[in-house]
Amino acid sequence: MYSKEESYQKKKDFWISYGGYMKLQKNAEGESINWINYKTGVKGIYFRTNVERKHADVMIMIDHPDADIRQLIWEQFEEYEIVLKSYVGEDWIWEANAYDDEGKEISTIKKTLDHVSIFRDEDWPTIISFLKERMKNLDEFWIDHKESFEIFK
C-alpha cells in the first residue's frame, strides 16, 4: 500500500507522463490542444479520462446544471450513437442516469479498461495507449459533429 503522499505523487507522475506524451499529439485539425482538459466549447459536455487502482476510463460526461437541458443533450447523443460508434470502433457503456463523485446526477458514455492500475508502472504504456486512441477518436467525432451540439452553448 502507498501512503497518501506516495499515492498523490504516483498519480501526479502518471498525469505528467500522459500529458507530456499527448502534448506531441495534434488534434484532428492538426492543432495542439490540452488533451487532459479537453475543451468541447459546449457547456455541460466534457471529455474525461480517469485512471484508478483497478481500471481506466474514457468518457463523455454530460453534467449540464439544468436537468432538462442535460436530457436534451443526452437525446442528441443518442441520435448520434451509430455515428459515434463508427468513430470509436467499439461499443461503449451508455448511462443516462449516473452520478459523479459528489453525488451529482450526470449522464455518461464511456469505455473502461479493466485490470490495470495507475500504481503499476508496467501498466502505464497500456493505459496511455488506451486513453490516447479513444481521446483522438472522440476528437475526430467532435470536430466533425460539434455544430450539431452548439445549440446547447
N, C-alpha and C positions, 0 to 999 in steps of 0.2 A: 504494500500500500504506500501511496505517496502522501506526504504531509500536505496540508493546504497550500503552503508556499511552493512546494515541488510540483503539485498539480497545476497551480496557476502558471508556473514557469514553463512546464511541458506544453500546456495549451498555447501559451504565448509563442513558444518556439515553433509549434506547428503552424500557426496562422501567419507568422513571419515567413516561414518557409513557403507555404502555399501562396502567399501574397507576392513574394519575390518571383516565384515560378510563373504565376499568372500575369504578372506585370509585363512579361515578354509576349503574352498572347494578345493579339489585336481582336477587336470585335468583328462582326460580320461586315461592317462598313470600313474596316481597315484602320479604325481609330483605337487609341489607347484608352482604356476605361478602368475603373475600380471594380474588379470582379467580386471582391469581398462585400462591398456595399453597392451592389448593382442598382442603379437608378432607372426605374421604369418611366419616371416622369408623370405617373398617374397615381393620385392619392389613393392609398389603400391597397395597392398592388406591389408586392415585393418579391424578389427572387432571393431566396435564402439558402445558405449552406450551414450545416451543423455536423459536428463530429463529437461523439461521446465515447464512453468507455466500451460500448459493445456494438456501435453502428455509426454510419454516416448517412446524412440525408441531404438531398437537394429538393427544394420545394418552391412552388408558387404559393405565397401566402396572401390571402385576401383578408384584410382587417380594417376595412373602412369603418369609421365610428358610427355611421348610420346603418342600422341593420337592413333597412330596405334597399339601400344602395349596394351594400355588400351582397345581398341576394341577387340584385340585377347584374352585378359584376360576375358572380358565380354562374348565372344563367348564360351570360355572354361567353364565358369559358366553355360551358357545356356545348354551346353552338360550335365551338372550335375544337372539340375533343378529337375528332378524326384528323384534323389538320395538325394539331399539336402532336399527336402520336406519330404522324408522318415525319416530324422534325426530330423527335426524341428516339424514335425507333423501338419503343418498348411500352408496355403497359405501366402506368403509374397509378398510385392509390388516390382516389378522389374522395375527400371528406368534406361534405357541405357544412357539417356542424362539428367542429373540433374546438379545442381550447389551447391557448398559449400557456406559457409557464406561470403567468399571473392569474390564470383562470378566465381570461377574456375570451369570448366566443369569436372564432375566426373560421375561415374555410381554407383548406389546403389541397394542393395537388402535388404529390411527392413521390420520390423514388428513394428507397432505402437500400443501403449495402450493409448487410449483417455480418457479424463475426469479424469485425475489425475494431481496432482501438486506437484512439489518439495517444494512448500511453505506450504503444509498441512501435518503436521507430521503424521496424521492418514492415509495418502496415502502411506507413506514410506514402510510399510510391503508389500503392493500390488505391488508397483514399484520394490522393491528389489526382490520379488519372480518372477515377470515378467522378469527382467533382468537376474537373476540367471539361470532360466530354459533355456532361449534361448541362453545365452552365453555357458552354458555347452553343449547344443545340437550342437552349432557351433563348439565348441572344438572337440567333438566326430567326427563330419564330417571332420574337418581339419586333425585330427590325422590319420584318415583312408584314406584320399584322397589328402593330400598336395603334394605328389610326382607328381601328375598329373599337378600341377601348378608350379613346381620347374623349368620348362623350362624358366620361366619369371624372374628368380633370377637376 
